[in-house]
Amino acid sequence: MATTKKKSGTLKIKWVRSFIGCPRGMRQTIRGLGFRRMQQVVERADTPETRGMIAKVHHLVEIEG
């Protein structure tokens, strides 16, 4: 599995697809990652918890390298 990990142990995540029509849990996961609007980029620590959240909404976000 290829990871886009920086030396500081952080990930840049971009929200690229709308969550309209998605279950409530996915909406809460997007908000939990810190997103407020589409096309926003957030930087999060590369932890198993963050990776799990990304895996849950992988079709809505991109990991920037």
Biopython code that builds the backbone (N, CA, C, O; Angstrom):
import numpy as np
from Bio.PDB.StructureBuilder import StructureBuilder

atoms = [
    (1, "MET", "N", (0.837, -1.176, 0.000)),
    (1, "MET", "CA", (0.000, 0.000, 0.000)),
    (1, "MET", "C", (0.883, 1.241, 0.000)),
    (1, "MET", "O", (1.730, 1.417, 0.875)),
    (2, "ALA", "N", (0.674, 2.080, -0.978)),
    (2, "ALA", "CA", (1.461, 3.299, -1.081)),
    (2, "ALA", "C", (0.876, 4.362, -0.156)),
    (2, "ALA", "O", (-0.333, 4.594, -0.144)),
    (3, "THR", "N", (1.737, 4.992, 0.605)),
    (3, "THR", "CA", (1.273, 6.057, 1.489)),
    (3, "THR", "C", (1.906, 7.362, 1.063)),
    (3, "THR", "O", (3.044, 7.397, 0.595)),
    (4, "THR", "N", (1.157, 8.426, 1.231)),
    (4, "THR", "CA", (1.686, 9.757, 0.951)),
    (4, "THR", "C", (1.945, 10.419, 2.289)),
    (4, "THR", "O", (1.177, 11.264, 2.748)),
    (5, "LYS", "N", (3.038, 10.017, 2.898)),
    (5, "LYS", "CA", (3.364, 10.455, 4.241)),
    (5, "LYS", "C", (4.499, 11.469, 4.169)),
    (5, "LYS", "O", (5.489, 11.258, 3.470)),
    (6, "LYS", "N", (4.348, 12.563, 4.892)),
    (6, "LYS", "CA", (5.423, 13.540, 4.985)),
    (6, "LYS", "C", (6.366, 13.135, 6.110)),
    (6, "LYS", "O", (6.057, 12.262, 6.920)),
    (7, "LYS", "N", (7.506, 13.778, 6.139)),
    (7, "LYS", "CA", (8.481, 13.475, 7.173)),
    (7, "LYS", "C", (7.948, 13.795, 8.575)),
    (7, "LYS", "O", (8.342, 13.155, 9.549)),
    (8, "SER", "N", (7.067, 14.768, 8.674)),
    (8, "SER", "CA", (6.552, 15.165, 9.980)),
    (8, "SER", "C", (5.420, 14.262, 10.462)),
    (8, "SER", "O", (4.913, 14.455, 11.566)),
    (9, "GLY", "N", (5.011, 13.275, 9.653)),
    (9, "GLY", "CA", (3.974, 12.350, 10.071)),
    (9, "GLY", "C", (2.570, 12.901, 9.917)),
    (9, "GLY", "O", (1.684, 12.568, 10.703)),
    (10, "THR", "N", (2.354, 13.748, 8.902)),
    (10, "THR", "CA", (1.031, 14.317, 8.684)),
    (10, "THR", "C", (0.526, 13.969, 7.291)),
    (10, "THR", "O", (1.303, 13.637, 6.396)),
    (11, "LEU", "N", (-0.779, 14.051, 7.127)),
    (11, "LEU", "CA", (-1.428, 13.808, 5.838)),
    (11, "LEU", "C", (-2.199, 15.056, 5.437)),
    (11, "LEU", "O", (-2.829, 15.702, 6.275)),
    (12, "LYS", "N", (-2.146, 15.393, 4.153)),
    (12, "LYS", "CA", (-2.995, 16.454, 3.626)),
    (12, "LYS", "C", (-4.167, 15.785, 2.937)),
    (12, "LYS", "O", (-3.984, 14.988, 2.016)),
    (13, "ILE", "N", (-5.368, 16.108, 3.382)),
    (13, "ILE", "CA", (-6.575, 15.477, 2.881)),
    (13, "ILE", "C", (-7.453, 16.556, 2.260)),
    (13, "ILE", "O", (-7.639, 17.626, 2.840)),
    (14, "LYS", "N", (-7.995, 16.269, 1.070)),
    (14, "LYS", "CA", (-8.851, 17.225, 0.378)),
    (14, "LYS", "C", (-10.228, 16.605, 0.183)),
    (14, "LYS", "O", (-10.340, 15.458, -0.251)),
    (15, "TRP", "N", (-11.276, 17.360, 0.502)),
    (15, "TRP", "CA", (-12.654, 16.916, 0.326)),
    (15, "TRP", "C", (-13.076, 17.265, -1.092)),
    (15, "TRP", "O", (-13.170, 18.444, -1.433)),
    (16, "VAL", "N", (-13.336, 16.245, -1.937)),
    (16, "VAL", "CA", (-13.577, 16.484, -3.357)),
    (16, "VAL", "C", (-14.984, 16.132, -3.835)),
    (16, "VAL", "O", (-15.396, 16.609, -4.893)),
    (17, "ARG", "N", (-15.737, 15.311, -3.094)),
    (17, "ARG", "CA", (-17.094, 14.938, -3.524)),
    (17, "ARG", "C", (-18.086, 15.204, -2.401)),
    (17, "ARG", "O", (-17.777, 15.041, -1.221)),
    (18, "SER", "N", (-19.278, 15.614, -2.794)),
    (18, "SER", "CA", (-20.319, 15.954, -1.833)),
    (18, "SER", "C", (-20.810, 14.719, -1.090)),
    (18, "SER", "O", (-20.773, 13.605, -1.613)),
    (19, "PHE", "N", (-21.270, 14.935, 0.136)),
    (19, "PHE", "CA", (-21.833, 13.825, 0.906)),
    (19, "PHE", "C", (-23.360, 13.808, 0.851)),
    (19, "PHE", "O", (-23.996, 13.131, 1.659)),
    (20, "ILE", "N", (-23.952, 14.537, -0.084)),
    (20, "ILE", "CA", (-25.410, 14.492, -0.268)),
    (20, "ILE", "C", (-25.793, 13.055, -0.627)),
    (20, "ILE", "O", (-25.217, 12.467, -1.542)),
    (21, "GLY", "N", (-26.745, 12.505, 0.081)),
    (21, "GLY", "CA", (-27.188, 11.141, -0.160)),
    (21, "GLY", "C", (-26.418, 10.086, 0.619)),
    (21, "GLY", "O", (-26.754, 8.903, 0.552)),
    (22, "CYS", "N", (-25.396, 10.493, 1.354)),
    (22, "CYS", "CA", (-24.618, 9.556, 2.157)),
    (22, "CYS", "C", (-25.262, 9.394, 3.531)),
    (22, "CYS", "O", (-25.967, 10.289, 3.999)),
    (23, "PRO", "N", (-25.021, 8.262, 4.172)),
    (23, "PRO", "CA", (-25.550, 8.062, 5.531)),
    (23, "PRO", "C", (-24.974, 9.079, 6.516)),
    (23, "PRO", "O", (-23.932, 9.690, 6.278)),
    (24, "ARG", "N", (-25.680, 9.233, 7.613)),
    (24, "ARG", "CA", (-25.298, 10.218, 8.622)),
    (24, "ARG", "C", (-23.886, 9.978, 9.158)),
    (24, "ARG", "O", (-23.155, 10.931, 9.428)),
    (25, "GLY", "N", (-23.504, 8.718, 9.311)),
    (25, "GLY", "CA", (-22.173, 8.405, 9.821)),
    (25, "GLY", "C", (-21.058, 8.937, 8.939)),
    (25, "GLY", "O", (-20.024, 9.378, 9.443)),
    (26, "MET", "N", (-21.257, 8.900, 7.631)),
    (26, "MET", "CA", (-20.241, 9.435, 6.713)),
    (26, "MET", "C", (-20.169, 10.955, 6.814)),
    (26, "MET", "O", (-19.085, 11.538, 6.763)),
    (27, "ARG", "N", (-21.319, 11.587, 6.957)),
    (27, "ARG", "CA", (-21.337, 13.043, 7.131)),
    (27, "ARG", "C", (-20.577, 13.428, 8.397)),
    (27, "ARG", "O", (-19.797, 14.380, 8.398)),
    (28, "GLN", "N", (-20.813, 12.679, 9.470)),
    (28, "GLN", "CA", (-20.135, 12.967, 10.724)),
    (28, "GLN", "C", (-18.634, 12.709, 10.624)),
    (28, "GLN", "O", (-17.841, 13.400, 11.265)),
    (29, "THR", "N", (-18.243, 11.725, 9.828)),
    (29, "THR", "CA", (-16.825, 11.443, 9.646)),
    (29, "THR", "C", (-16.140, 12.590, 8.907)),
    (29, "THR", "O", (-15.037, 12.995, 9.274)),
    (30, "ILE", "N", (-16.795, 13.116, 7.863)),
    (30, "ILE", "CA", (-16.245, 14.263, 7.127)),
    (30, "ILE", "C", (-16.074, 15.451, 8.077)),
    (30, "ILE", "O", (-15.033, 16.109, 8.074)),
    (31, "ARG", "N", (-17.087, 15.717, 8.879)),
    (31, "ARG", "CA", (-17.003, 16.822, 9.843)),
    (31, "ARG", "C", (-15.935, 16.530, 10.902)),
    (31, "ARG", "O", (-15.230, 17.435, 11.348)),
    (32, "GLY", "N", (-15.825, 15.267, 11.297)),
    (32, "GLY", "CA", (-14.832, 14.883, 12.298)),
    (32, "GLY", "C", (-13.405, 15.052, 11.818)),
    (32, "GLY", "O", (-12.498, 15.288, 12.616)),
    (33, "LEU", "N", (-13.206, 14.933, 10.511)),
    (33, "LEU", "CA", (-11.877, 15.179, 9.949)),
    (33, "LEU", "C", (-11.545, 16.668, 9.915)),
    (33, "LEU", "O", (-10.398, 17.044, 9.676)),
    (34, "GLY", "N", (-12.547, 17.518, 10.154)),
    (34, "GLY", "CA", (-12.306, 18.953, 10.222)),
    (34, "GLY", "C", (-12.734, 19.724, 9.001)),
    (34, "GLY", "O", (-12.429, 20.911, 8.887)),
    (35, "PHE", "N", (-13.438, 19.081, 8.078)),
    (35, "PHE", "CA", (-13.868, 19.773, 6.868)),
    (35, "PHE", "C", (-15.078, 20.647, 7.142)),
    (35, "PHE", "O", (-15.979, 20.256, 7.884)),
    (36, "ARG", "N", (-15.101, 21.829, 6.545)),
    (36, "ARG", "CA", (-16.235, 22.742, 6.634)),
    (36, "ARG", "C", (-16.842, 22.999, 5.262)),
    (36, "ARG", "O", (-18.031, 23.301, 5.164)),
    (37, "ARG", "N", (-16.044, 22.885, 4.196)),
    (37, "ARG", "CA", (-16.555, 23.149, 2.848)),
    (37, "ARG", "C", (-15.829, 22.284, 1.829)),
    (37, "ARG", "O", (-14.732, 21.783, 2.075)),
    (38, "MET", "N", (-16.467, 22.126, 0.690)),
    (38, "MET", "CA", (-15.871, 21.334, -0.398)),
    (38, "MET", "C", (-14.569, 21.976, -0.869)),
    (38, "MET", "O", (-14.389, 23.187, -0.745)),
    (39, "GLN", "N", (-13.680, 21.177, -1.399)),
    (39, "GLN", "CA", (-12.379, 21.585, -1.923)),
    (39, "GLN", "C", (-11.432, 22.095, -0.838)),
    (39, "GLN", "O", (-10.356, 22.605, -1.150)),
    (40, "GLN", "N", (-11.815, 21.966, 0.417)),
    (40, "GLN", "CA", (-10.952, 22.374, 1.518)),
    (40, "GLN", "C", (-9.878, 21.321, 1.738)),
    (40, "GLN", "O", (-10.131, 20.127, 1.575)),
    (41, "VAL", "N", (-8.693, 21.754, 2.105)),
    (41, "VAL", "CA", (-7.592, 20.853, 2.428)),
    (41, "VAL", "C", (-7.284, 20.998, 3.906)),
    (41, "VAL", "O", (-7.092, 22.107, 4.406)),
    (42, "VAL", "N", (-7.238, 19.865, 4.605)),
    (42, "VAL", "CA", (-6.876, 19.869, 6.019)),
    (42, "VAL", "C", (-5.640, 18.993, 6.205)),
    (42, "VAL", "O", (-5.394, 18.069, 5.430)),
    (43, "GLU", "N", (-4.884, 19.293, 7.224)),
    (43, "GLU", "CA", (-3.685, 18.515, 7.538)),
    (43, "GLU", "C", (-3.925, 17.818, 8.869)),
    (43, "GLU", "O", (-4.216, 18.469, 9.872)),
    (44, "ARG", "N", (-3.806, 16.506, 8.879)),
    (44, "ARG", "CA", (-4.062, 15.700, 10.065)),
    (44, "ARG", "C", (-2.871, 14.788, 10.316)),
    (44, "ARG", "O", (-2.141, 14.433, 9.391)),
    (45, "ALA", "N", (-2.681, 14.413, 11.573)),
    (45, "ALA", "CA", (-1.609, 13.483, 11.942)),
    (45, "ALA", "C", (-1.886, 12.126, 11.318)),
    (45, "ALA", "O", (-3.037, 11.701, 11.220)),
    (46, "ASP", "N", (-0.835, 11.455, 10.902)),
    (46, "ASP", "CA", (-0.962, 10.131, 10.284)),
    (46, "ASP", "C", (-1.042, 9.081, 11.383)),
    (46, "ASP", "O", (-0.033, 8.492, 11.770)),
    (47, "THR", "N", (-2.258, 8.853, 11.881)),
    (47, "THR", "CA", (-2.487, 7.871, 12.935)),
    (47, "THR", "C", (-3.452, 6.811, 12.424)),
    (47, "THR", "O", (-4.133, 7.034, 11.423)),
    (48, "PRO", "N", (-3.524, 5.669, 13.085)),
    (48, "PRO", "CA", (-4.493, 4.648, 12.672)),
    (48, "PRO", "C", (-5.938, 5.150, 12.721)),
    (48, "PRO", "O", (-6.769, 4.733, 11.914)),
    (49, "GLU", "N", (-6.237, 6.039, 13.662)),
    (49, "GLU", "CA", (-7.592, 6.585, 13.769)),
    (49, "GLU", "C", (-7.937, 7.419, 12.538)),
    (49, "GLU", "O", (-9.021, 7.287, 11.970)),
    (50, "THR", "N", (-7.001, 8.282, 12.134)),
    (50, "THR", "CA", (-7.221, 9.113, 10.949)),
    (50, "THR", "C", (-7.321, 8.254, 9.702)),
    (50, "THR", "O", (-8.171, 8.498, 8.846)),
    (51, "ARG", "N", (-6.460, 7.249, 9.591)),
    (51, "ARG", "CA", (-6.514, 6.337, 8.438)),
    (51, "ARG", "C", (-7.855, 5.615, 8.366)),
    (51, "ARG", "O", (-8.386, 5.402, 7.277)),
    (52, "GLY", "N", (-8.404, 5.238, 9.517)),
    (52, "GLY", "CA", (-9.703, 4.579, 9.554)),
    (52, "GLY", "C", (-10.818, 5.498, 9.096)),
    (52, "GLY", "O", (-11.728, 5.070, 8.386)),
    (53, "MET", "N", (-10.750, 6.762, 9.499)),
    (53, "MET", "CA", (-11.756, 7.729, 9.067)),
    (53, "MET", "C", (-11.672, 7.951, 7.561)),
    (53, "MET", "O", (-12.695, 8.041, 6.882)),
    (54, "ILE", "N", (-10.455, 8.037, 7.044)),
    (54, "ILE", "CA", (-10.271, 8.211, 5.600)),
    (54, "ILE", "C", (-10.798, 6.991, 4.853)),
    (54, "ILE", "O", (-11.412, 7.129, 3.794)),
    (55, "ALA", "N", (-10.564, 5.807, 5.393)),
    (55, "ALA", "CA", (-11.036, 4.577, 4.746)),
    (55, "ALA", "C", (-12.559, 4.553, 4.665)),
    (55, "ALA", "O", (-13.126, 4.033, 3.704)),
    (56, "LYS", "N", (-13.213, 5.111, 5.664)),
    (56, "LYS", "CA", (-14.681, 5.124, 5.683)),
    (56, "LYS", "C", (-15.262, 6.030, 4.602)),
    (56, "LYS", "O", (-16.328, 5.739, 4.060)),
    (57, "VAL", "N", (-14.576, 7.118, 4.287)),
    (57, "VAL", "CA", (-15.076, 8.076, 3.289)),
    (57, "VAL", "C", (-14.104, 8.219, 2.113)),
    (57, "VAL", "O", (-13.993, 9.294, 1.524)),
    (58, "HIS", "N", (-13.401, 7.134, 1.775)),
    (58, "HIS", "CA", (-12.356, 7.179, 0.746)),
    (58, "HIS", "C", (-12.873, 7.658, -0.608)),
    (58, "HIS", "O", (-12.104, 8.204, -1.399)),
    (59, "HIS", "N", (-14.146, 7.465, -0.884)),
    (59, "HIS", "CA", (-14.707, 7.878, -2.169)),
    (59, "HIS", "C", (-15.077, 9.364, -2.191)),
    (59, "HIS", "O", (-15.470, 9.880, -3.237)),
    (60, "LEU", "N", (-14.959, 10.052, -1.069)),
    (60, "LEU", "CA", (-15.288, 11.465, -0.986)),
    (60, "LEU", "C", (-14.066, 12.361, -0.840)),
    (60, "LEU", "O", (-14.157, 13.571, -1.043)),
    (61, "VAL", "N", (-12.932, 11.781, -0.492)),
    (61, "VAL", "CA", (-11.730, 12.572, -0.223)),
    (61, "VAL", "C", (-10.551, 12.065, -1.054)),
    (61, "VAL", "O", (-10.572, 10.958, -1.591)),
    (62, "GLU", "N", (-9.530, 12.907, -1.141)),
    (62, "GLU", "CA", (-8.249, 12.531, -1.764)),
    (62, "GLU", "C", (-7.140, 12.851, -0.789)),
    (62, "GLU", "O", (-7.213, 13.826, -0.041)),
    (63, "ILE", "N", (-6.110, 12.022, -0.805)),
    (63, "ILE", "CA", (-4.912, 12.313, -0.015)),
    (63, "ILE", "C", (-3.925, 12.975, -0.958)),
    (63, "ILE", "O", (-3.536, 12.392, -1.970)),
    (64, "GLU", "N", (-3.523, 14.186, -0.627)),
    (64, "GLU", "CA", (-2.609, 14.933, -1.480)),
    (64, "GLU", "C", (-1.173, 14.591, -1.117)),
    (64, "GLU", "O", (-0.839, 14.383, 0.050)),
    (65, "GLY", "N", (-0.341, 14.538, -2.134)),
    (65, "GLY", "CA", (1.041, 14.169, -1.913)),
    (65, "GLY", "C", (1.947, 15.234, -2.176)),
    (65, "GLY", "O", (3.158, 15.065, -2.030)),
]
sb = StructureBuilder()
sb.init_structure("model")
sb.init_model(0)
sb.init_chain("A")
sb.init_seg("    ")
for serial, (resi, resn, name, xyz) in enumerate(atoms, 1):
    if name == "N":
        sb.init_residue(resn, " ", resi, " ")
    sb.init_atom(name, np.array(xyz, "f"), 0.0, 1.0, " ", f" {name:<3s}", serial, name[0])
structure = sb.get_structure()
